[in-house]
Amino acid sequence: MGELTDKIKGNVNEAIGKAKQNSDNPETHDEGVAQELKGKGQQLGGKVKGALGDDI
């Protein structure tokens, strides 16, 4: 995956995660927290690829 792809997937996962956190269901809320963190990790990966090149 390239830099842009990682950043886009990260943004999507963050948005979905934030939406799930508004749920009254504790399990769904926890899934949302995890998904938001996953998205942040994907964005960080995209930034690293951007800085070092997509070949890593």
N, CA, C and O atoms as a GROMACS GRO file, in nm:
protein
  224
    1MET      N    1   0.084  -0.118   0.000
    1MET     CA    2   0.000   0.000   0.000
    1MET      C    3   0.088   0.124   0.000
    1MET      O    4   0.197   0.125   0.057
    2GLY      N    5   0.040   0.224  -0.064
    2GLY     CA    6   0.114   0.347  -0.070
    2GLY      C    7   0.078   0.443   0.041
    2GLY      O    8  -0.013   0.419   0.121
    3GLU      N    9   0.149   0.550   0.043
    3GLU     CA   10   0.129   0.653   0.145
    3GLU      C   11  -0.014   0.704   0.146
    3GLU      O   12  -0.078   0.709   0.251
    4LEU      N   13  -0.064   0.740   0.030
    4LEU     CA   14  -0.199   0.796   0.022
    4LEU      C   15  -0.305   0.695   0.063
    4LEU      O   16  -0.401   0.729   0.132
    5THR      N   17  -0.288   0.570   0.022
    5THR     CA   18  -0.383   0.465   0.057
    5THR      C   19  -0.390   0.447   0.208
    5THR      O   20  -0.498   0.434   0.265
    6ASP      N   21  -0.274   0.445   0.273
    6ASP     CA   22  -0.271   0.429   0.419
    6ASP      C   23  -0.340   0.545   0.488
    6ASP      O   24  -0.416   0.526   0.583
    7LYS      N   25  -0.314   0.666   0.440
    7LYS     CA   26  -0.376   0.783   0.503
    7LYS      C   27  -0.528   0.782   0.486
    7LYS      O   28  -0.601   0.816   0.579
    8ILE      N   29  -0.575   0.743   0.368
    8ILE     CA   30  -0.719   0.738   0.343
    8ILE      C   31  -0.784   0.632   0.432
    8ILE      O   32  -0.886   0.659   0.496
    9LYS      N   33  -0.726   0.513   0.436
    9LYS     CA   34  -0.782   0.408   0.521
    9LYS      C   35  -0.780   0.450   0.667
    9LYS      O   36  -0.874   0.421   0.742
   10GLY      N   37  -0.676   0.520   0.708
   10GLY     CA   38  -0.668   0.569   0.845
   10GLY      C   39  -0.779   0.667   0.877
   10GLY      O   40  -0.841   0.660   0.983
   11ASN      N   41  -0.804   0.759   0.784
   11ASN     CA   42  -0.912   0.856   0.804
   11ASN      C   43  -1.048   0.788   0.814
   11ASN      O   44  -1.130   0.824   0.898
   12VAL      N   45  -1.070   0.688   0.729
   12VAL     CA   46  -1.198   0.616   0.730
   12VAL      C   47  -1.215   0.542   0.862
   12VAL      O   48  -1.322   0.548   0.924
   13ASN      N   49  -1.111   0.471   0.906
   13ASN     CA   50  -1.121   0.397   1.032
   13ASN      C   51  -1.140   0.489   1.151
   13ASN      O   52  -1.214   0.456   1.244
   14GLU      N   53  -1.075   0.604   1.150
   14GLU     CA   54  -1.095   0.701   1.258
   14GLU      C   55  -1.240   0.749   1.262
   14GLU      O   56  -1.300   0.755   1.368
   15ALA      N   57  -1.294   0.783   1.147
   15ALA     CA   58  -1.431   0.834   1.140
   15ALA      C   59  -1.533   0.729   1.186
   15ALA      O   60  -1.624   0.759   1.263
   16ILE      N   61  -1.516   0.606   1.138
   16ILE     CA   62  -1.608   0.499   1.179
   16ILE      C   63  -1.593   0.471   1.328
   16ILE      O   64  -1.693   0.449   1.397
   17GLY      N   65  -1.470   0.472   1.376
   17GLY     CA   66  -1.446   0.449   1.518
   17GLY      C   67  -1.512   0.554   1.606
   17GLY      O   68  -1.572   0.522   1.708
   18LYS      N   69  -1.501   0.680   1.565
   18LYS     CA   70  -1.564   0.788   1.641
   18LYS      C   71  -1.716   0.774   1.641
   18LYS      O   72  -1.782   0.800   1.742
   19ALA      N   73  -1.772   0.732   1.528
   19ALA     CA   74  -1.917   0.713   1.521
   19ALA      C   75  -1.961   0.599   1.613
   19ALA      O   76  -2.063   0.610   1.680
   20LYS      N   77  -1.884   0.491   1.617
   20LYS     CA   78  -1.919   0.378   1.703
   20LYS      C   79  -1.911   0.415   1.851
   20LYS      O   80  -1.983   0.358   1.933
   21GLN      N   81  -1.826   0.510   1.885
   21GLN     CA   82  -1.812   0.550   2.024
   21GLN      C   83  -1.936   0.619   2.079
   21GLN      O   84  -1.953   0.630   2.200
   22ASN      N   85  -2.022   0.667   1.991
   22ASN     CA   86  -2.146   0.732   2.033
   22ASN      C   87  -2.257   0.633   2.066
   22ASN      O   88  -2.368   0.672   2.103
   23SER      N   89  -2.228   0.504   2.053
   23SER     CA   90  -2.326   0.400   2.078
   23SER      C   91  -2.350   0.383   2.228
   23SER      O   92  -2.261   0.406   2.310
   24ASP      N   93  -2.471   0.342   2.263
   24ASP     CA   94  -2.504   0.311   2.402
   24ASP      C   95  -2.452   0.173   2.442
   24ASP      O   96  -2.443   0.142   2.561
   25ASN      N   97  -2.420   0.091   2.344
   25ASN     CA   98  -2.371  -0.044   2.369
   25ASN      C   99  -2.222  -0.037   2.405
   25ASN      O  100  -2.141   0.014   2.326
   26PRO      N  101  -2.184  -0.087   2.523
   26PRO     CA  102  -2.043  -0.079   2.565
   26PRO      C  103  -1.947  -0.153   2.471
   26PRO      O  104  -1.835  -0.108   2.449
   27GLU      N  105  -1.991  -0.266   2.416
   27GLU     CA  106  -1.905  -0.340   2.323
   27GLU      C  107  -1.879  -0.259   2.196
   27GLU      O  108  -1.766  -0.253   2.148
   28THR      N  109  -1.982  -0.198   2.143
   28THR     CA  110  -1.967  -0.116   2.023
   28THR      C  111  -1.879   0.004   2.051
   28THR      O  112  -1.797   0.043   1.968
   29HIS      N  113  -1.895   0.063   2.168
   29HIS     CA  114  -1.812   0.177   2.208
   29HIS      C  115  -1.665   0.136   2.210
   29HIS      O  116  -1.579   0.206   2.157
   30ASP      N  117  -1.636   0.020   2.272
   30ASP     CA  118  -1.498  -0.028   2.280
   30ASP      C  119  -1.441  -0.060   2.142
   30ASP      O  120  -1.324  -0.033   2.116
   31GLU      N  121  -1.524  -0.116   2.054
   31GLU     CA  122  -1.480  -0.141   1.916
   31GLU      C  123  -1.444  -0.010   1.848
   31GLU      O  124  -1.347  -0.002   1.773
   32GLY      N  125  -1.522   0.092   1.875
   32GLY     CA  126  -1.496   0.224   1.817
   32GLY      C  127  -1.364   0.282   1.862
   32GLY      O  128  -1.291   0.340   1.782
   33VAL      N  129  -1.333   0.266   1.990
   33VAL     CA  130  -1.205   0.315   2.042
   33VAL      C  131  -1.090   0.243   1.972
   33VAL      O  132  -0.993   0.305   1.928
   34ALA      N  133  -1.102   0.110   1.961
   34ALA     CA  134  -0.998   0.031   1.896
   34ALA      C  135  -0.984   0.069   1.749
   34ALA      O  136  -0.873   0.080   1.697
   35GLN      N  137  -1.096   0.088   1.682
   35GLN     CA  138  -1.092   0.121   1.539
   35GLN      C  139  -1.032   0.260   1.517
   35GLN      O  140  -0.959   0.281   1.420
   36GLU      N  141  -1.060   0.353   1.606
   36GLU     CA  142  -1.002   0.487   1.594
   36GLU      C  143  -0.850   0.480   1.610
   36GLU      O  144  -0.776   0.544   1.537
   37LEU      N  145  -0.805   0.400   1.707
   37LEU     CA  146  -0.660   0.383   1.727
   37LEU      C  147  -0.595   0.316   1.606
   37LEU      O  148  -0.484   0.352   1.568
   38LYS      N  149  -0.664   0.220   1.547
   38LYS     CA  150  -0.613   0.154   1.427
   38LYS      C  151  -0.596   0.257   1.316
   38LYS      O  152  -0.496   0.257   1.244
   39GLY      N  153  -0.694   0.345   1.302
   39GLY     CA  154  -0.687   0.449   1.200
   39GLY      C  155  -0.570   0.544   1.222
   39GLY      O  156  -0.504   0.584   1.126
   40LYS      N  157  -0.546   0.578   1.346
   40LYS     CA  158  -0.433   0.666   1.378
   40LYS      C  159  -0.301   0.597   1.342
   40LYS      O  160  -0.208   0.661   1.293
   41GLY      N  161  -0.294   0.467   1.369
   41GLY     CA  162  -0.175   0.391   1.333
   41GLY      C  163  -0.154   0.385   1.183
   41GLY      O  164  -0.040   0.396   1.136
   42GLN      N  165  -0.262   0.368   1.107
   42GLN     CA  166  -0.252   0.364   0.962
   42GLN      C  167  -0.205   0.499   0.908
   42GLN      O  168  -0.123   0.504   0.816
   43GLN      N  169  -0.255   0.606   0.966
   43GLN     CA  170  -0.212   0.739   0.920
   43GLN      C  171  -0.064   0.760   0.950
   43GLN      O  172   0.009   0.815   0.868
   44LEU      N  173  -0.020   0.716   1.067
   44LEU     CA  174   0.121   0.727   1.102
   44LEU      C  175   0.207   0.648   1.004
   44LEU      O  176   0.312   0.694   0.961
   45GLY      N  177   0.161   0.528   0.970
   45GLY     CA  178   0.232   0.447   0.871
   45GLY      C  179   0.241   0.517   0.737
   45GLY      O  180   0.345   0.511   0.671
   46GLY      N  181   0.135   0.584   0.697
   46GLY     CA  182   0.136   0.659   0.572
   46GLY      C  183   0.235   0.774   0.576
   46GLY      O  184   0.302   0.803   0.478
   47LYS      N  185   0.243   0.840   0.691
   47LYS     CA  186   0.339   0.951   0.705
   47LYS      C  187   0.482   0.900   0.697
   47LYS      O  188   0.568   0.964   0.636
   48VAL      N  189   0.508   0.785   0.760
   48VAL     CA  190   0.642   0.727   0.756
   48VAL      C  191   0.677   0.689   0.613
   48VAL      O  192   0.788   0.716   0.566
   49LYS      N  193   0.584   0.626   0.543
   49LYS     CA  194   0.609   0.589   0.404
   49LYS      C  195   0.635   0.714   0.320
   49LYS      O  196   0.719   0.711   0.230
   50GLY      N  197   0.566   0.821   0.348
   50GLY     CA  198   0.586   0.944   0.275
   50GLY      C  199   0.726   1.001   0.298
   50GLY      O  200   0.788   1.054   0.207
   51ALA      N  201   0.772   0.988   0.420
   51ALA     CA  202   0.903   1.042   0.454
   51ALA      C  203   1.016   0.953   0.403
   51ALA      O  204   1.121   1.003   0.361
   52LEU      N  205   0.995   0.820   0.406
   52LEU     CA  206   1.102   0.728   0.367
   52LEU      C  207   1.086   0.670   0.228
   52LEU      O  208   1.179   0.610   0.174
   53GLY      N  209   0.971   0.686   0.171
   53GLY     CA  210   0.944   0.628   0.039
   53GLY      C  211   0.852   0.508   0.053
   53GLY      O  212   0.850   0.442   0.157
   54ASP      N  213   0.778   0.478  -0.050
   54ASP     CA  214   0.679   0.369  -0.047
   54ASP      C  215   0.742   0.231  -0.050
   54ASP      O  216   0.670   0.132  -0.037
   55ASP      N  217   0.872   0.220  -0.067
   55ASP     CA  218   0.936   0.089  -0.079
   55ASP      C  219   0.961   0.017   0.053
   55ASP      O  220   1.011  -0.095   0.053
   56ILE      N  221   0.926   0.080   0.166
   56ILE     CA  222   0.952   0.015   0.295
   56ILE      C  223   0.849  -0.087   0.326
   56ILE      O  224   0.855  -0.151   0.431
   0.00000   0.00000   0.00000
